[in-house]
Amino acid sequence: MKALNLFIFLLIWAFVWYMPIPPRKTGWKKLARVISLLLGLFLFFIIQLLQPPLSIFVYLLVFLRIFVAFIESVFTMKRLGSEETHVKGGDYYYYRYRRFPWKVSTKIRSRLIGVLFLAYLLAVSSFIVFWQFQRVANASYFSKFIHTGLGLPFNSEIPDGTVRLVTEELAVSIARRHMSEFGSNTQILGCHITKTPEGKLVWVAVIGSTNVIAENYVKGFVIIDATEPLAPPKILKKEFKVGEGLWFDHNIHYGSYINDMSKRYGIAYVTWDSETNEPVYVVTRYNVGFDLIRRYETPIVYDEKGGLYSQAKNLQQIPLWITQVYDEGWLEEMINEMGNFRRGTGFDYWAGGFLWFIPPSRERFEMTEDTRYIIDPDTDDLVALVCVNPVGNKRTLSGVFKATRSSIYFYDYRQANYISGMTAEDLVEGRLPKPAAGLYDAEMPLLYPVQILPGNYRLAWYVPIYWREGVGGKDETIYLAGFAIVDAEETSKIAIKMHVEGMTSEQLVRATRLEFLKLFGVTTEIAVTAKVIGKYEYVEEGTTHIVLRLDNVTYQWVEATPKDLPPLQWNKLMATIEGDTVTVQLERRGEKWIITAFENPNVQ
C-alpha cells in the first residue's frame, strides 16, 4: 500500500511532464519530451525530500509545469552545423560552434511572449495573495479550538518532586554519557519528553547506528528522569523497525508520508502503551487542504515492528497514554497566526497596520519562547504551556495557552502586569555570582502558582539554574547548579538557592519555595520538640513513609520519606523508638505535617 500510494502520484506526475502542453502532434520519442520527463522526475525527487503535503505538491506541479510549457511553446533550439555563423538577422541568435553549438529562436512574436509571461506572473501572484489571506482563515479555524480560561492556569501548587528541571540539551548530554551499553558507532536519533506508565516525567533518547544504511533500525533508548538530573538514567534495549533519522521507509516521518501524502508529519516521540506496558512510537500530524488551512489530525502510533495501531478519529478517542496529542509545530504556527491577525474579538489581515491608513491592533501577540511540556498539578497529566508576549515587547507576559488532551485554553493577562519568562531569566542571572570557571545560565522558566496563604495563590516563574563550561558542542559539561523562583508581578520578590552536595533536586526546589514564602511574611519553619509515643510505617507507590505520633496536641501526627530528609537524618528517624524525645521541623502539605529536618539526641 505504501509503494502503491507513492507510485500512483509518481505516475501522474510523470504523465503530466511527458505530455506536451498544449496538446499537439509530436513524436513521443523526441528528445524534447525525454528532457521534459527527466526534468520533471528530478524536480519530483527534490520536492519529495521536503515532504510537502499533497495539496502543496499539486500546486507546485501546476505552476512548475506551466512555466516549463511556456518555455517549450515560446522558444526552440536547433543544433548548428560545423560552420561558424554570424550573430545577425531576424529573431535568431547565433553562437560560434566552439562556444555554444545551438541556435535559440522564438516561435511567436515578442509582444505575445510578454503578454503570456505577465499572465503567468499574475497567476502566481494571485496564488501568493490567496495564501496570505488564508493565514487569516487559519487563525479563525484555530480559534475554534480555544476556550477562555479564568484565573490562573493551575488551581494548585506543583509538588516539589514533579518540577521539570532537565532541558533537552541536558538530557542529550546525560544520554551521551551512558550510550556505551549500545556499543560503538552509535548516535542519538531523537530526544523527546513524555510520561512513564508510573506517571514519571522523563526524556527518552532514541539510540541508533551512525551508519543507518547498514543498521537501519533503532537499537534502544536511554530514559532520563526529567525532574532529577542526578538520577542515573535507565537503559532500555528494545529494537524498533521504524524511528527518527533512519533510512528510507524505516524513517518514521518519510514512511508515514509515503503512506499518506495528504498529511504533514511533525514530532515523533516514544511513550508506553499502558495496556501492554510496551514502548510505542507516536507521530503527530496535521492536514493542509487545497484551501491551505492547516487542520488538526489525530496522532498515529507504530509498534516495534512498524505496524500501525488503530487510528483515533477525534480527540476523545485518543488513548490516555498518548501524552502529546497536538503537533508542536502546528500548535506554535497556529498560535502565531492567531496572534499576528488578532483585532478585537476577530481577525484582520491588516492587524499589523498599514502606513497611516490602518492603525495596528493592540491585541496582537507573539511567541518568544518555545513550548514547555510540564505536569499539570490539577490532573497529573502532561500539558503544553505556551507563553506569549505583546508584539514588540518581550518583557511582558500577554497571555498563556495551555494545551490539554481535551482542549486548548487561553488565559489573557494583558491587564495583569506580569513579567515574561525572558525577564525572569535576566533577573535571576543578574543576581548570580560569576563562577571561577564556566558560566551560570538561567533557562527554561516555568509558570506555576505558589500558595502564600490558604486559598491565596501568586503566579511565579520557576527558573532552573545551570552551570556550563561555555565551550559549546555536543560534549559540553552541563549540570543543575541551583534554582530560583521569581514572582511574576513583584520583581523584587526573588528567591535563589544554589545546589549543595547531598541535596536532591526535590529538596532544592522545596528550599527555594520556602525562601520565596518568607518574602511574603509566611512562617515556613515550625520547630517542635516532643516525645515519640508511637512509630508506624507504610509504603505508597514504592516509597517508604515513617509516621511519628508525638506527645503534642497541635502536631500529633508527623511523617517523612527519604526524599524529605538528608540521608543521615533519615537514618536517625529509622532508628528512633517510642519514648525518644525528638526535635522536628515541620511543613504543611495538604492535610499532612511533613518532617523537613530531624534530630534525635538518643541516636548518635
Secondary structure, DSSP 8 states (H G I E B T S, - for coil): -HHHHHHHHHHHHHHHHHS-SS-----TTSHHHHHHHHHHHHHHHHHHHT---HHHHHHHHHHHHHHHHHHHHHEEEEE--SS---S-STT-B---TTT--EEEEESS-HHHHHHHHHHHHHHHHHHHHHHHHHHHHHHHHHHTTEEE--S-S-SS---GGG-----HHHHHHHHHHT-GGG-SSEEEEEEEEEE-TT--EEEEEEEEES-TTTS-SEEEEEEEESS-TTS--EEE---BSSBTT-SGGGBHHHHHHHH-TTEEEEEEEEEEETTTTEEEEEEEEEEE-TT--EEEEEEEEE-TTS-B----SSGGGS-TT----S-HHHHHHHHHHHHHTEETTEE-TTTT-BTTTB---SS-EEE-S--EEEE-TTT--EEEEEEEEETT-TTB--EEEEE-SS-EEEEE-TTTT-B-HHHHHHHHHHTS---SSSEEEE---EEEEEEEETTEEEEEEEEEEEEE-S--STT--EEEEEEEEEESS-TT-EEEEE--TT--HHHHHHHHHHHHHHTTT----EEEEEEEEEEEEEEETTEEEEEEEES-SSS-EEEE-TTTS-HHHHHHHHH--TT-EEEEEEEEETTEEEEEEEE-TT--
